[in-house]
């Protein structure tokens, strides 16, 4: 079927489904305000009282029982005005609305005494959220601005139940990092392709109105996630022109730390960035409605803290290899690994060079158009562009030998919200997301520098593991993904008790992947010399003569070419494919608000269709016909129903208990479905010992149970706790397959299992007037499973059968997962001693993550699987600070700021030596240590600290930033 025709049919089918449900999905992006209006003196209800949200066209009249309800309010702070003839008008300020929540605001009106007099009441944040049936946190823009954070990830990792793994990935309650769904204004932006998950769209903190983080169970409206939801609500245009501009500059300071180069002194311009936000109405004829805009941007020039020193250049590799050949022939050294290099072979200038730098440009534009009161249109545009370089420890002293990466993302989002009746509204959303990534050393495969840098000069004997020249990678890769999406939801508030909501979603993906690494030209795989070592010794050639002769010799240089799909020799290296999978969902749910008793219940249906082929049984495939279509069948469409349930009920006027349960469905990553696809012309050598994808993978599934308690302890302190258990099945792992001739290769399969259990405790405190607010939370967690990632494989035995060849059977043991941080404590405090001063601190401490220990004697092997993750790394902790002062100057409001991350310069050990259990110098047997350090001293190129410390094993050192903001 023609792809375009199919796309149109799928979109029409999706719209039809939406009409069938009387609806249109996805996540909640608005909240509600409800309450009762009474006479202050008599306590009688006041039917007909008018409640209006100031600055909007939203409002409601109290019914016969004095109840009012205002729907579809974006999260934020509002002022309510309550009026009734014969009573004093009352304004209630500081009413905070949250996504998916109902804010209760009751009002008592007094009889009119003085005509025109108005009463103002300041609402406070609800200490107990009676209408919430899961574990969720809400952080608004004001709270983010007052904290020492620079991106949303730092805000998210402060929440209870969230653990940061050793590589920086976020894990919610023991799940893998990709089990979290990311959403912006109700539109999913999760990276469905990557096994690592994450978001396709970068959103800056100054564009966020509210951040909702759900770490427990969640309603049926949320999908494609097993562990949690990150829901971002962006800001809306202001009614008048408003804007800010910020400039930040800073640097790292870690004196006395031997693992770092160039951080003994402070350079305040290492990292630089500019932020800006402009918002307001646009000129537009009033009769055509209202039009406003919000423009936001961030420009980052980040040099990072992982530096190298340019002692060698990539072109040095070949000459060093030639010199070593000559030196061994002339001097016949006793230790063949110790060859001191003359200064002439060090062509680097010795400068300190940033090696993990990044330049990024992020722009966000939001347009909101309201042609009339019942309809609102909004358009979001996101443009992210990045150019970066990743650090490699072995190339610290030849920093120009590592490749660079480029990324680009453009996202369009269009949302229509329509109020069909006073109690019915719907949202319809469209999105087009484009992401591109590429990585290589030189842009053109014909760049002559590929030939001059083809030879690496490794540290002899890997005493330090450093490279003296060449380039670190011949890989060249490109990846482009496009996602077209339509989703929507309809909400019907039948009465003050019953709310019904239903929705749908459809996605069309388009993936193009290409990997074309450089390969040796046939006949030039190894460097050859014009003279043998015995001839060099016999004729006593001088080095200059030998080098000149070698440089003119045809086979003395490796020659590179880009791998080709037409070459049989490249089939294990060149990979290129296009895939266009489809996935979608539909759901229906209800919310019952019976006073303080809240019930959420829903059912969700998800499906995905990989649109690719797979081989059910490779054991019957002849080695010369690996890719032949006769052995393949189309991958099946997969679907699942997921019930969700949540209940919250009061246990006192200041406390509530909640229960929740749900099934959660997440399709496997498309990356693992399509990895190294088997092409028609493949044979056994094309896939031997490689890992191939599996388009017929099943979905990964989680069942989660949760019990929670909320309690107000004092007038300004509240407490929340939850206990949970998660059963996680059908996680990805590796199976070992054989062809009919016993040739072995590997394929991804659903085989791994995990479970997680624990509890969280959180205390929130806030004094009236906002002078002091604080939060402390503690998480206890046990996360175990058969594998921490999809690449884990252990061989236990060999089994053979007629016609099947031999294959290995993988063992499965339940061990601690890599991110099992048993104890986690987070604390934050914000102090406003005066309206112009702000002091804030964030502290985090967690028990050590697991690692697999090893013995000092390499001849002693620990039993496979028995000691996996039995050791514990050192405790992790960090403290961040923010100090800001606002002042008036030349008619504008200015704010001077200082941020200090990792104030005490404590380096958390993300990776450790398996013998010592710590980062830094490894442990050796005495005779091994003497030999290693003796060789190191005789080579004379590197110090002992340089050889023993790897900076990538540690967390970020102390980072100090200075900022200046102006508001206009």
Buried (B, 14 or more C-beta within 10 A) or exposed (E): EEEEEBBEEBBEEBBEBBEEBEBBBBBBBBBBBBBBBBBBEEEEBBBEBBBBBBEBEBBBBBBEEBBBBBBBBBBBEBBBBBBBEEBBBBBBBBBBBBBBBBBBBEBBBEEBEEEEEEBEBEBEBBBBBBBBBBBBBBBBBEBBBBBBBBEBBBBBBBBBBBBBBBEEBBBBBBBBBBBBBBBBBBBBBBBBBBBBBBBBBBBBBBBBBBBBBBBBBBBBBBBBBBBBBBBBBBBBBBEEEBBBBBBBBBBBBBEEBBBBBBBEEBBEEBBBBBBBBBBBBEEEEEEEBBBBBBBBBBBBBBBBBBBBBBBBBBBBBBBBBBBBBBBBBBEEEEEEBBBEBEEEBBBBEEEEBBBBBBBBBBBBBBBBBBEEEEEBBBBBBBBBBBBBBBBBBBBBBBBBBBBBBBBBBBBEBBBBBBBEEEBBBBBBBBBBBBBBBBBBBBEEBEBEEBBBBBBBBBBBBEBBBBBBBBBBBBBBBBBBBBBBBBBBBBBBBEEBEBBBBBBBBBBBBBBBBBBBBBBBEEEBEEBEBBBEBEEBBEEEBEBEBBBEBBEEBEBBBBBBBBBBEEEEEBBBBBBEBEBBBBBBBBBBBBBEBEEBBBBBBBBBBBBBBBBBBBBEEBBEBEBEBBBBEEBBEEBEEBBBEBEBBBBBBBEEEBBBBBBBBBBBBBBBBBBBBBBBBBBEEBBBBBBBEBBBBBBBBBBBBBBBBBBBBBBBBEEBBBBBBBBBBBBBBBBBBBBBBBBBEBBBBBBBBBBBBBBBBBBBBBBBBBEEEBEBBBBBBBBBBEBBBBBBBBBBBBEEEEEEEEEBBEBBEBBBEEBBBBBBBBBBBBBBBBBBEEEEEBBBBBBBBBBBBBBBBBEEEEEEEBEEBEBBBEBBBBEBBBBBBBBBBBEEEEEEBBBEBBBBBBBEBBBBBBBBBBBBBBBBBBBBEEEBEEBBBEBBEEBEBBEBEBBBBBBBBBBBBBBBBBBEBBBE
